[in-house]
Amino acid sequence: MKRKNAIKLGCALLACALFFGNAMTLPMTANVVHAGELPEDQQQGVGQQQGEGQQQGGESDQASETQQQSQEQTSTETQPATTETPTEVVENPVGDGVDEVAVANTIAAIDAIGEITVDSKASIQNARNLYNSLNDASKAQVTNIDTLIASENHFAAFFAEEAAAKEAEAEAQAAAEQAALEQVVSAENDNTDISYAKEGNVTLKGTDASYIFIGDSRTVGMAQYVNTNQHIWSAKVGAGLSWMKSDGVPAVEGKIESGSNVVILMGVNDCGNTSNEKKYATYINEKAKAWVAKGANVYYVSVNPITRDSVSNGSITNAKIETWNANMQADLSSDVTYIDTYNKLKGELVATDGLHYTKRGCQLIYNAILEFVEADTVEEVNETDEETIVAYQTKITSAVRNKDDNTVTLKVTKPTGITNVGCQVALYNTETSTWDIVTESKMDSITIEVPEGKVRVRARVYKKYDTETAEGKWSKTVTINAKGSATGVEKEDSGIVGKVILGVIGAIVIFFGGYFFLRKKNILGPTPLDNVFNFVAELLEKISKKKNRKK
């Protein structure tokens, strides 16, 4: 009986052993619950438990490793590893198969962290993102997770604040650069009006022959945009050599005089064919010879660059422009001075259509031309001349309005016998209560645009070597009203000869006045002059009677 019971007990124990042994070999995945499958109030706890388990050492690590190996053996039979790179960080990814490629990438990213510095944040964050995107089975295969954790702790302890400050500084600098860029773009957008390129008529304006500009559409734009109404401009959109010969030069040639600076800005419309260069140089040299004989200075300005590879005239390229400029510089005679604005301003000019410059571009070219011409024509002023200029007070001797526009032509006096002296004109600004300089001119007759207001002028030496500019005294203020009449205009000093003539006339008037007074009072007796006076009186009486008979 005892034996039967022992056999039954043994069978029962064997059955239990077989049952539990078979249960231990079943897949564990059926019993795994992921955070995404739990209610929201339980998901955080799962995540925390997993994180704590990853950082614990000793027996718990070994147990976890045994469990993960068991999971790997069973799950790899049903779920192949993926080779896709995760595109976002997943704290608790679904799926338990080991992604060998992702594990290898994570290990490599951790190893790439290297020595911890203030710039290590990006590499540490990248490694952490890769690790967090792994599932639990793959995370268990990352053999250098301790290195990542140590790197994070080291960076947080020593470099986090410094890195944050560096990032803030970089962001501030980027914001400043962006603001500056937006300001430049905004300014350029404000200046991108190239409507003058659609105007085909010749632009001819100004009366001050100290500067005479001859050019094409780019010069038309300059004439519109720079505040130099007193200059003489002759320019036309699309103009080339044929126009310069037939209209451009003839329109201004009669105005060229001693001291004139003739500035030619031509060639962009013809430089597509470099053979035209010889024709330009020959014509300009011929005209310059006659102008220089008058005492004028002649300048040819380089054709300036295009700002796009393709413009409206497809034959124009910067390579051809450079060849053109080099040939012109070589072929122009000694009567013509070459001004290189191409290389001086290349990279600074903006042309919205690739060819015609913005307002700022026109101003840059104009300033470069004047800077060159003034330096080229500068003459040293001696101390005596300087003293004369400083003591000299300019006079505005007339102010006449042009009926067709708001311009007024001022005639002014300048100190004589001193070269390179001009006049500076200022208008009174009622809004700011200041005097604003509006123009300078070497001419005695200056045209300014002023509907009404106060104006004054002073003599000024344009440039001197090694000293500051010498400036004379301001003239008396002249007030111009809307109708064109002016008050405060001074009489021009007639000089010594004028004073002598006025003296003689005054003496004659006093003599005869005194003579008639004395004769009328019988203080003075008859003289031979009486016969002259009587003859004149009789002659006038006969003329008067003759006129009366005709009536």
C-alpha positions as CSV (number, residue, x, y, z in Angstrom):
1,M,0.0,0.0,0.0
2,K,2.8,2.3,0.9
3,R,4.5,1.4,-2.3
4,K,1.4,2.3,-4.4
5,N,1.2,5.7,-2.7
6,A,4.8,6.3,-3.3
7,I,4.4,5.5,-7.0
8,K,1.4,7.8,-7.2
9,L,3.3,10.6,-5.5
10,G,6.2,10.1,-7.8
11,C,4.0,10.3,-10.9
12,A,2.4,13.4,-9.6
13,L,5.7,15.0,-9.0
14,L,6.9,13.9,-12.5
15,A,3.8,15.4,-14.1
16,C,4.3,18.7,-12.3
17,A,7.9,18.8,-13.3
18,L,7.0,18.2,-16.9
19,F,4.3,20.8,-16.8
20,F,6.5,23.5,-15.3
21,G,9.4,22.6,-17.4
22,N,7.3,23.1,-20.6
23,A,5.9,26.4,-19.3
24,M,9.4,27.8,-18.8
25,T,10.1,27.3,-22.6
26,L,7.0,29.2,-23.8
27,P,7.5,32.8,-25.4
28,M,7.4,35.6,-22.8
29,T,6.1,38.2,-25.2
30,A,2.6,37.2,-24.6
31,N,2.9,38.5,-21.0
32,V,4.6,41.8,-21.8
33,V,2.5,45.0,-21.5
34,H,3.8,48.2,-23.1
35,A,3.3,51.6,-21.8
36,G,1.2,52.5,-24.8
37,E,-1.3,49.8,-23.9
38,L,-1.8,51.1,-20.3
39,P,-4.1,53.9,-19.2
40,E,-2.4,57.3,-19.2
41,D,-2.2,57.4,-15.4
42,Q,-0.1,54.2,-15.4
43,Q,2.2,54.9,-18.4
44,Q,4.6,57.1,-16.4
45,G,5.2,54.5,-13.8
46,V,6.2,51.9,-16.4
47,G,8.6,54.3,-17.9
48,Q,10.2,55.1,-14.6
49,Q,10.5,51.4,-13.7
50,Q,12.3,50.7,-16.9
51,G,14.6,53.6,-16.5
52,E,15.5,52.6,-12.9
53,G,16.1,49.0,-14.0
54,Q,18.6,50.2,-16.7
55,Q,20.7,52.1,-14.2
56,Q,20.8,49.4,-11.4
57,G,23.8,47.1,-11.2
58,G,24.6,43.7,-9.5
59,E,22.1,40.9,-9.4
60,S,19.3,42.9,-11.0
61,D,21.4,43.5,-14.1
62,Q,22.1,39.8,-14.4
63,A,18.5,38.9,-14.0
64,S,17.5,41.4,-16.6
65,E,20.1,40.1,-18.9
66,T,18.9,36.5,-18.5
67,Q,15.3,37.6,-19.2
68,Q,16.4,39.6,-22.2
69,Q,18.3,36.7,-23.7
70,S,15.2,34.5,-23.2
71,Q,13.1,37.1,-25.0
72,E,15.6,37.4,-27.8
73,Q,15.6,33.6,-28.5
74,T,11.8,33.6,-28.8
75,S,11.1,36.9,-30.4
76,T,13.7,36.7,-33.1
77,E,11.9,33.6,-34.5
78,T,8.8,35.6,-35.2
79,Q,10.0,39.3,-35.8
80,P,13.0,40.0,-38.1
81,A,15.3,43.0,-37.2
82,T,14.6,46.2,-39.0
83,T,17.3,48.3,-40.8
84,E,15.4,51.6,-40.8
85,T,16.9,54.5,-38.9
86,P,14.4,55.9,-36.4
87,T,13.1,59.3,-37.3
88,E,11.9,60.3,-33.8
89,V,12.6,59.6,-30.2
90,V,10.4,56.8,-28.8
91,E,10.7,56.4,-25.1
92,N,9.0,52.9,-25.0
93,P,9.0,51.6,-28.6
94,V,6.6,48.7,-29.4
95,G,8.3,45.5,-30.5
96,D,10.9,43.4,-28.7
97,G,13.3,42.2,-31.4
98,V,16.9,43.4,-31.4
99,D,17.6,46.0,-34.1
100,E,21.3,45.2,-34.7
101,V,21.9,48.1,-37.0
102,A,20.3,50.6,-34.6
103,V,22.3,49.2,-31.7
104,A,25.5,49.5,-33.7
105,N,24.7,53.1,-34.6
106,T,23.9,53.9,-31.0
107,I,27.2,52.4,-29.7
108,A,29.1,54.3,-32.4
109,A,27.4,57.6,-31.5
110,I,28.3,57.1,-27.8
111,D,31.9,56.4,-28.7
112,A,32.0,59.5,-30.9
113,I,31.2,61.7,-27.9
114,G,34.9,61.6,-26.9
115,E,36.3,64.2,-24.4
116,I,33.6,66.3,-22.8
117,T,33.7,70.0,-23.7
118,V,31.3,72.9,-23.9
119,D,30.6,71.9,-27.5
120,S,29.7,68.3,-26.6
121,K,26.0,68.9,-26.1
122,A,25.0,68.1,-29.7
123,S,26.9,64.8,-29.8
124,I,25.5,63.7,-26.3
125,Q,22.0,64.6,-27.3
126,N,22.3,62.7,-30.6
127,A,23.5,59.6,-28.7
128,R,20.7,59.9,-26.2
129,N,18.1,60.2,-28.9
130,L,19.4,57.1,-30.7
131,Y,19.4,55.1,-27.4
132,N,15.8,56.2,-26.4
133,S,14.5,55.2,-29.8
134,L,15.5,51.6,-29.2
135,N,13.2,48.9,-27.8
136,D,14.1,47.2,-24.5
137,A,15.8,44.3,-26.1
138,S,18.0,46.5,-28.3
139,K,18.8,48.8,-25.3
140,A,20.1,45.8,-23.5
141,Q,22.6,45.2,-26.2
142,V,24.1,48.8,-25.9
143,T,27.4,47.9,-24.1
144,N,28.5,51.5,-23.5
145,I,25.4,53.0,-21.9
146,D,27.4,53.8,-18.8
147,T,29.6,56.0,-20.9
148,L,26.6,57.9,-22.2
149,I,25.3,58.4,-18.6
150,A,28.7,59.5,-17.4
151,S,29.0,62.0,-20.3
152,E,25.6,63.5,-19.5
153,N,26.5,63.9,-15.9
154,H,29.9,65.4,-16.6
155,F,28.4,67.9,-19.1
156,A,25.6,68.8,-16.7
157,A,28.1,69.4,-13.9
158,F,30.7,71.4,-15.7
159,F,29.5,72.8,-19.0
160,A,25.7,73.2,-19.1
161,E,25.7,76.8,-18.0
162,E,28.6,77.8,-20.3
163,A,27.0,76.0,-23.2
164,A,23.6,77.7,-22.6
165,A,25.3,81.1,-22.5
166,K,27.2,80.3,-25.7
167,E,23.9,79.3,-27.4
168,A,22.2,82.4,-26.2
169,E,25.1,84.5,-27.6
170,A,25.0,82.7,-30.9
171,E,21.2,83.2,-31.1
172,A,21.5,86.9,-30.4
173,Q,24.2,87.2,-33.0
174,A,22.1,85.3,-35.5
175,A,19.2,87.5,-34.7
176,A,21.3,90.7,-35.2
177,E,22.6,89.4,-38.5
178,Q,19.1,88.6,-39.6
179,A,17.9,92.0,-38.6
180,A,20.7,93.7,-40.4
181,L,20.0,91.5,-43.5
182,E,16.3,92.4,-43.4
183,Q,17.2,96.1,-43.1
184,V,19.5,95.9,-46.1
185,V,17.0,94.0,-48.1
186,S,14.3,96.4,-47.0
187,A,16.5,99.4,-48.0
188,E,17.3,97.8,-51.4
189,N,13.6,97.1,-51.9
190,D,12.9,100.8,-51.3
191,N,15.5,101.6,-53.9
192,T,14.6,99.1,-56.6
193,D,12.6,101.5,-58.8
194,I,14.1,101.2,-62.3
195,S,11.2,102.8,-64.0
196,Y,13.7,105.1,-65.8
197,A,14.6,102.1,-67.9
198,K,11.3,102.5,-69.6
199,E,11.7,106.1,-70.5
200,G,13.2,106.6,-74.0
201,N,13.5,110.4,-74.2
202,V,16.8,112.2,-73.8
203,T,17.3,113.6,-70.4
204,L,18.9,117.0,-70.6
205,K,18.9,119.2,-67.5
206,G,21.0,121.4,-65.3
207,T,23.0,124.6,-65.9
208,D,26.2,124.1,-64.0
209,A,28.9,123.2,-66.5
210,S,31.4,122.2,-63.8
211,Y,30.1,118.7,-64.4
212,I,28.7,117.5,-67.7
213,F,27.6,113.8,-67.8
214,I,27.0,112.0,-71.1
215,G,25.6,108.5,-70.9
216,D,23.0,105.8,-71.3
217,S,20.1,104.4,-69.2
218,R,22.4,103.9,-66.2
219,T,23.2,107.6,-66.4
220,V,19.6,108.4,-66.7
221,G,19.0,106.6,-63.4
222,M,21.9,108.5,-61.8
223,A,20.5,111.8,-63.0
224,Q,17.2,111.0,-61.4
225,Y,18.5,109.7,-58.1
226,V,21.4,111.8,-57.0
227,N,20.7,115.3,-55.6
228,T,22.6,117.2,-58.2
229,N,20.1,119.2,-60.2
230,Q,22.7,121.8,-61.0
231,H,24.9,119.4,-63.1
232,I,24.3,119.1,-66.9
233,W,23.1,115.7,-67.9
234,S,22.7,114.3,-71.5
235,A,21.6,110.7,-71.4
236,K,19.2,108.3,-73.1
237,V,17.9,104.8,-72.4
238,G,19.4,102.3,-74.8
239,A,22.0,104.8,-76.1
240,G,25.1,103.8,-77.9
241,L,27.8,105.3,-80.1
242,S,25.5,106.5,-82.9
243,W,23.3,108.4,-80.4
244,M,26.4,109.9,-78.7
245,K,27.5,111.3,-82.1
246,S,24.1,112.5,-83.3
247,D,22.5,113.8,-80.1
248,G,24.3,113.1,-76.9
249,V,27.5,115.2,-77.5
250,P,25.9,118.0,-79.7
251,A,23.3,118.7,-76.9
252,V,26.0,119.7,-74.5
253,E,29.1,120.6,-76.5
254,G,28.3,124.3,-76.6
255,K,28.2,124.3,-72.7
256,I,31.7,122.9,-72.3
257,E,34.1,125.6,-71.1
258,S,37.3,126.1,-69.1
259,G,37.0,124.2,-65.8
260,S,34.3,121.8,-67.0
261,N,34.6,118.2,-66.1
262,V,33.1,116.1,-68.9
263,V,32.2,112.6,-67.7
264,I,31.3,109.9,-70.3
265,L,29.5,106.7,-69.1
266,M,28.9,104.9,-72.4
267,G,29.5,101.4,-73.8
268,V,27.3,98.9,-71.9
269,N,24.9,98.7,-74.9
270,D,27.7,98.1,-77.4
271,C,30.3,96.0,-75.4
272,G,28.6,92.7,-76.5
273,N,30.7,93.2,-79.6
274,T,34.2,94.2,-78.5
275,S,35.1,95.4,-82.0
276,N,33.0,98.5,-81.2
277,E,35.6,99.6,-78.7
278,K,38.0,101.0,-81.3
279,K,35.2,103.2,-82.7
280,Y,34.4,104.6,-79.2
281,A,38.0,105.3,-78.3
282,T,38.6,107.1,-81.7
283,Y,35.5,109.3,-81.3
284,I,36.1,110.2,-77.7
285,N,39.8,111.0,-78.3
286,E,38.9,113.3,-81.2
287,K,36.3,115.2,-79.1
288,A,38.5,115.3,-76.0
289,K,41.3,117.0,-77.9
290,A,39.1,120.0,-78.6
291,W,37.5,120.1,-75.2
292,V,40.9,120.0,-73.4
293,A,42.0,122.9,-75.6
294,K,39.2,124.9,-74.1
295,G,40.5,124.1,-70.6
296,A,38.1,121.3,-69.8
297,N,38.9,117.9,-68.1
298,V,37.6,114.8,-69.8
299,Y,36.9,111.4,-68.1
300,Y,35.7,108.1,-69.3
301,V,34.1,105.9,-66.6
302,S,34.5,102.1,-66.9
303,V,31.5,100.1,-67.9
304,N,30.2,98.7,-64.6
305,P,29.4,95.0,-64.0
306,I,26.1,93.3,-64.5
307,T,24.8,91.4,-61.4
308,R,23.3,88.4,-63.1
309,D,24.6,85.9,-65.7
310,S,21.6,86.6,-67.9
311,V,20.2,90.1,-68.6
312,S,17.9,91.6,-71.1
313,N,20.7,91.8,-73.6
314,G,22.1,88.3,-73.6
315,S,25.3,89.3,-75.4
316,I,26.5,91.2,-72.3
317,T,28.7,89.3,-69.9
318,N,31.2,90.5,-67.3
319,A,34.0,88.8,-69.2
320,K,33.2,91.0,-72.2
321,I,32.9,94.1,-70.0
322,E,36.3,93.5,-68.5
323,T,37.8,93.0,-71.9
324,W,36.1,96.2,-73.1
325,N,37.4,98.2,-70.1
326,A,40.9,97.0,-70.5
327,N,40.9,97.9,-74.3
328,M,39.4,101.3,-73.6
329,Q,41.9,102.2,-71.0
330,A,44.7,101.2,-73.3
331,D,43.4,103.1,-76.4
332,L,42.2,106.4,-74.8
333,S,44.6,109.3,-75.4
334,S,46.4,111.3,-72.8
335,D,43.5,113.9,-73.1
336,V,41.1,111.4,-71.4
337,T,41.4,110.2,-67.8
338,Y,40.1,106.7,-67.2
339,I,38.1,106.1,-64.0
340,D,37.9,102.5,-62.8
341,T,34.6,102.1,-60.9
342,Y,34.2,98.5,-62.1
343,N,36.8,97.0,-59.7
344,K,36.3,99.6,-57.0
345,L,32.6,98.8,-56.6
346,K,32.3,95.2,-57.9
347,G,30.3,93.2,-55.4
348,E,28.7,96.4,-53.9
349,L,26.3,97.2,-56.7
350,V,22.8,95.8,-56.8
351,A,20.8,95.7,-60.0
352,T,17.3,94.2,-59.7
353,D,17.2,93.3,-63.4
354,G,20.9,92.5,-63.5
355,L,21.6,95.7,-65.5
356,H,20.1,98.8,-64.0
357,Y,21.3,99.7,-60.5
358,T,19.2,100.6,-57.5
359,K,19.2,104.1,-56.0
360,R,22.1,103.1,-53.7
361,G,24.1,101.8,-56.6
362,C,23.7,105.0,-58.6
363,Q,24.8,107.0,-55.5
364,L,27.9,104.8,-55.0
365,I,29.0,105.3,-58.6
366,Y,28.3,109.0,-58.5
367,N,30.3,109.4,-55.3
368,A,33.2,107.4,-56.7
369,I,33.3,109.6,-59.8
370,L,33.3,112.9,-57.8
371,E,35.9,111.6,-55.4
372,F,38.2,110.7,-58.3
373,V,37.7,114.0,-60.2
374,E,38.2,116.2,-57.1
375,A,41.4,114.3,-56.2
376,D,42.5,114.7,-59.8
377,T,41.9,118.4,-60.0
378,V,43.0,119.4,-56.5
379,E,45.4,122.4,-56.2
380,E,47.2,123.4,-53.1
381,V,46.0,126.7,-51.6
382,N,48.6,128.9,-50.0
383,E,48.2,130.7,-46.7
384,T,47.5,134.0,-48.3
385,D,44.7,132.6,-50.4
386,E,43.3,130.8,-47.3
387,E,43.2,134.0,-45.3
388,T,41.4,135.7,-48.2
389,I,38.8,132.9,-48.4
390,V,38.2,132.8,-44.6
391,A,37.6,136.6,-44.6
392,Y,35.5,136.7,-47.7
393,Q,31.7,137.1,-47.5
394,T,29.8,135.9,-50.5
395,K,27.0,138.0,-51.9
396,I,23.8,136.8,-53.6
397,T,23.3,139.4,-56.3
398,S,20.2,138.0,-57.9
399,A,17.7,135.2,-57.5
400,V,15.5,134.4,-60.5
401,R,12.8,131.6,-60.6
402,N,12.4,129.4,-63.6
403,K,8.7,129.6,-64.6
404,D,8.6,126.0,-65.7
405,D,9.6,124.4,-62.4
406,N,10.6,125.1,-58.8
407,T,14.2,125.9,-59.6
408,V,15.8,129.2,-58.8
409,T,19.0,130.4,-60.3
410,L,21.3,132.3,-57.9
411,K,24.1,134.6,-59.1
412,V,26.8,134.8,-56.5
413,T,30.2,136.5,-56.0
414,K,33.4,134.6,-55.3
415,P,37.0,135.7,-54.3
416,T,38.9,136.3,-57.5
417,G,42.4,135.1,-58.4
418,I,42.1,131.8,-56.4
419,T,41.7,128.5,-58.2
420,N,39.6,125.6,-57.2
421,V,37.1,127.7,-55.2
422,G,33.4,126.9,-55.2
423,C,30.3,128.0,-53.4
424,Q,28.3,126.1,-50.9
425,V,24.5,126.6,-50.9
426,A,22.4,126.1,-47.8
427,L,18.6,126.1,-47.3
428,Y,16.9,126.8,-44.0
429,N,14.9,123.8,-42.6
430,T,11.9,125.1,-40.7
431,E,11.2,121.7,-39.2
432,T,14.6,121.2,-37.6
433,S,15.6,124.9,-37.4
434,T,18.9,124.1,-39.1
435,W,20.6,125.1,-42.3
436,D,21.0,122.1,-44.7
437,I,23.7,122.0,-47.3
438,V,21.9,121.3,-50.7
439,T,24.7,121.7,-53.2
440,E,28.1,122.9,-54.1
441,S,29.3,124.5,-57.4
442,K,32.3,126.2,-58.9
443,M,30.0,128.3,-61.0
444,D,29.0,131.9,-60.4
445,S,25.5,131.0,-61.4
446,I,23.9,128.1,-59.4
447,T,20.5,126.5,-59.9
448,I,18.7,125.0,-56.9
449,E,15.3,123.5,-56.4
450,V,13.4,125.5,-53.8
451,P,9.6,126.4,-53.9
452,E,10.1,129.0,-51.2
453,G,12.3,129.6,-48.2
454,K,15.6,131.1,-47.0
455,V,18.9,130.5,-48.7
456,R,22.5,131.6,-48.1
457,V,25.9,130.9,-49.8
458,R,29.5,130.9,-48.8
459,A,32.8,130.5,-50.6
460,R,34.7,127.3,-50.0
461,V,38.0,125.7,-51.1
462,Y,37.1,122.2,-52.4
463,K,40.3,120.6,-51.2
464,K,43.7,121.5,-49.7
465,Y,46.7,119.4,-48.9
466,D,47.4,118.6,-45.3
467,T,44.9,121.2,-43.9
468,E,41.2,121.4,-43.3
469,T,38.9,122.9,-45.8
470,A,38.9,126.7,-45.8
471,E,35.4,128.2,-45.7
472,G,34.4,131.8,-46.1
473,K,31.6,133.8,-44.3
474,W,28.0,133.1,-45.1
475,S,26.2,135.6,-47.3
476,K,23.3,137.6,-46.0
477,T,20.1,135.5,-46.0
478,V,17.9,135.8,-49.1
479,T,14.2,134.9,-48.7
480,I,12.4,133.5,-51.8
481,N,8.6,133.4,-51.9
482,A,6.4,131.1,-53.8
483,K,5.9,133.6,-56.6
484,G,9.6,133.8,-57.2
485,S,10.4,137.3,-55.9
486,A,13.4,137.5,-53.5
487,T,14.3,139.9,-50.7
488,G,17.7,140.4,-49.3
489,V,19.6,140.4,-52.6
490,E,22.7,142.5,-52.5
491,K,24.2,144.7,-55.2
492,E,27.4,143.4,-56.6
493,D,30.5,145.4,-55.8
494,S,31.4,147.4,-58.9
495,G,35.1,147.5,-58.2
496,I,37.6,150.3,-58.5
497,V,36.7,151.2,-62.1
498,G,33.0,151.2,-61.3
499,K,33.7,153.5,-58.3
500,V,35.7,155.9,-60.5
501,I,32.9,156.1,-63.1
502,L,30.3,156.6,-60.4
503,G,32.5,159.3,-58.9
504,V,32.8,161.1,-62.2
505,I,29.0,161.0,-62.8
506,G,28.4,162.3,-59.3
507,A,30.8,165.2,-59.9
508,I,29.1,166.1,-63.1
509,V,25.7,166.1,-61.6
510,I,26.9,168.2,-58.7
511,F,28.6,170.7,-61.0
512,F,25.6,171.4,-63.3
513,G,23.2,171.3,-60.4
514,G,25.3,174.0,-58.7
515,Y,25.7,176.0,-61.9
516,F,21.9,176.2,-62.6
517,F,21.2,177.2,-59.0
518,L,23.7,180.0,-59.1
519,R,22.5,181.3,-62.5
520,K,18.9,181.3,-61.3
521,K,19.7,183.3,-58.3
522,N,21.7,185.7,-60.4
523,I,24.7,185.0,-58.2
524,L,26.6,184.0,-61.3
525,G,26.6,186.0,-64.5
526,P,26.3,184.7,-68.1
527,T,29.0,182.3,-69.2
528,P,29.7,180.5,-72.5
529,L,27.9,177.5,-71.1
530,D,24.7,179.5,-71.4
531,N,25.0,179.3,-75.2
532,V,25.2,175.5,-75.1
533,F,22.2,175.3,-72.8
534,N,20.2,177.7,-75.0
535,F,21.0,175.7,-78.1
536,V,19.9,172.4,-76.5
537,A,16.7,174.1,-75.2
538,E,15.9,175.4,-78.7
539,L,16.5,172.0,-80.3
540,L,14.3,170.2,-77.8
541,E,11.5,172.9,-78.4
542,K,11.7,172.3,-82.2
543,I,11.4,168.6,-81.8
544,S,8.4,169.0,-79.5
545,K,6.6,171.3,-82.0
546,K,7.2,168.9,-84.8
547,K,5.6,166.1,-82.9
548,N,2.6,168.2,-82.1
549,R,2.0,169.1,-85.8
550,K,2.0,165.4,-86.7
551,K,-0.7,164.8,-84.2
